[in-house]
Amino acid sequence: MTKPGDKMGVCECCRIRFTTMLSPVLFGGLVALIGTSRGSYPFRHSVSPYLHPYLYRGCYGNIMTMETPGTACDITRLINCGVRGSEMFAEMDLRALKPYQTLIKEVGRRHCVDPALIAAIISRESHGGAVLQDGWDHRGLKFGLMQLDKKMYYPVGTWDSKEHLLQAVGILTDRIKAIQRKFPMWSVDQHLKGGILAFKSGIEAIATPMDIETDLVNDILARAQFYRRHGF
């Protein structure tokens, strides 16, 4: 006859064995969950930026980890240059950009592009629209917040509309993807830099990694880092 004490011993032994078997399963599940939440390149749309605002970086790299010297220093620009110079210009445009902050974030989510990068391009190209005349530059060649060149693109919508911004950011992502296809061995950072340059100058202008190390690209990245720290 089995004594009550023996039953307790058997149950305790089973509990220990079950816990030992279950631990690797739980650990494996936790690892899988962490791996899914962190994702991989490119960033997956299934991770909602509404639910994960601090994880949202877009699909094309993290601008905050990218090194940039900022705007170029030369004989005509000895003081307001470098990262500090880019940040200074970005700060000057911050007030003009604030009314578009919600729109920029919405378009960024739609195209899976970092809103801070969109804000930086707008700052560099049109100072938040402050220098435009009915949406055009002073020569009448470029249109809208992101200054689409009419010789390269056919702008849609009004100059500061959602339609314009969706078109412009869509063109930017198309250029990044084109650089990914053209240079599959490049890094994520190089693909982003190449896409930014191709957005303004065309894909044909890019042949080597040296081609993407330009004042335009470096200045935009430094401004983007500034705007990330200021709510974009």
N, C-alpha and C positions, 0 to 999 in steps of 0.2 A: 504494500500500500504506500502510495506517495504521500509524504508528509507535506503540510502547508508550507513549511519552509522551503522544501524542494521546489514547489511551484513558483514561489517567488524567485528562486535562483534561476529557473529556466526562463521566466519572463524577462528578468534582468539581462540575461545572456542574449536573448532574442533582440531586445531593445538596443543593446550595444552593437550587435552585428548589423541591424537595420540602419542605425545611425552611421556606421562606418561605410556601408554600401551607398547610402544616400548622399554623403558629403561630396564625393567626386562629381555626382550628377548635378548637385546644386552649384558647385564651383564652375563646372563646365557651362551651365546655363547662364551664370553670372558673367563669365567671360564672353559668351556669345552676345549677351545683352549689351555689354559695354562696347564690344566691337561694332554692333549695329548702330548704337547711338553715336559713335564717333565717326562712322562712315569711312569712305575712301574717296579718292579723287576719281571722277568729279563728284562734288557734293550732291547727294540725292535729294530730289524734290520732296520725297516722302517725309523728310524731317521738316515739320512745319516751322517756319520762322516766327509764326504767331505764338507758338508754344515754346520755342527755344530762341528768344531774341539774342542771347549772348553767344549762342553757337552759330548764328547765321552769318556766314561769310561769303555766300554765293558759291558758284560752281567752278570758279576759275582761280583759286588760290587765296591765301590770306595776306592782304596788303600789309598787315601789321608786322609780319615776319620778314618782309622784303626790305633789303637794304637799298637806300637811295641817297645820292649826294645832294638832292634838291636842285633848285635852279642853278644854272651855270654861273660861275664867276669869271668875268673877263674885264677888259680894260674899260668897258662902258658900264659895268655893273660890279663895283668893288665892295659895296657895303651890303646892299639888299640882295644877297645871293646865298647859295647853299640851302640847307634845310630851314634855317631861320628865315631866310628871305621868302621861301615858298610859304612858310607858315604865316608870315606877315601879310602876304598878298591874300592868302586864304581867309585870314581873320578880317581883312578889309571887306571881303565879299560875303561874310557870314550873315550880316543883316539882310542883304538882298536875297540870299538863298533860303532863309528861314520860312518865308511864305510857301515855298515849294517843297518843304521837307516831307510832308505826308505824301505828296505825289511822287517824289523821288523814291521813297521807300516802297510805295505800291508798285511802281514800275520795276524797281530792283527785284522785288519778290517775283513778279511776273516772268522776268527774264533770268532769274537766278544770278543776278549781278549785285555785288556789294554796293549799297546805296551811297556809301562814302566815296566810292570811285566815281559814280555818276556825278555827285556834287562837285568833285574835284575837276572833272572835265568841264562842267558848266562854269566853274570859277575861272578856269584857265581860258576858256573860249569866249565867254560873254560877260564875265563878272556878274553872274546872276541876272543877266539881261539889262544891266544898268547902262551899258554903252551902246545898245542897239537902237536903230531907227526903224520903227514899225517891224521889228523882228530881224532886220538885216544889218550886216556890218556896214561900215562907212563906204565901202566900195560896191555894195549891193550884190555881193557874190555868195555870201554865206548866210544861212537862215536859222533862226531859232536859238533856244538856250544852248544847244550843243553844236550850233553853227555847222549845219550840213552844207557842204559845197554844192551849189546847183550844177556845177560841171560834172560832178560825180554821182549825185543823188537827186531824186525828185521829191522835195519836201512835201509832207502832208500835214493838214491841220494848221491851226494858228501857232504862232511862234513859241508860246509858252503853254501849249495845251498838252493833255494826256496823249493825244494822237501823235503829236510831234515827238514827245519823249519816248513813247513806245517804239516808234520807228527808229529813232536815233540809237537807242540802246539795243534794239534788235540788230541793227547794222553792226554795232560794236561786237556783239556776241558772234555774229556771222564771221567777222574778221578774226576773232580769236580762234574759232573752230577751223578756219582756213589755214591759220598759222600752225595749228596742231597737226593738220593733215600734211602740210608742206614740210614741217620739221618735226617728225614724230619722236626723234631722240632728244629734243630740247626738254628742259625742265618746265614745271608748271609756271614758275615765275617768268621764264623766258617766253612762254606762250602768251601770258598776259601782257607783257611788255610789247611783244610783237603785234598783238591784237590792237593795243592802244595806238601804236604808230601806224598800223595799216588802216585804222579808222580814219586817220587824217591824210595819209600819204599814199595809200594803196598797197596791196600785197607785193606788187612788183618791186617796190623800193627796198625790200628786205631780202637779203641773200645770206648774211652771216650774223652770228650773235653780236658782233660789233655794231651792226646797223641799228640795233634797238637801244643802244646806250646813248640816247639823245637828251637834249635839254627838255624837250616836250614831255617825254616819258618820265624822266626823273622828277621834274617839277610836279606833274600830275600825281605821282605816287606820294610825294611828300605832302601835298595838299590833302590827298585822300586820308593819310594817317592823321592829319590834323582834324579833318571832319569826323572821322571815326570817334575821336576823343571828345567831340562836341555834339554828339547826339545823332549823327547820321549812321 
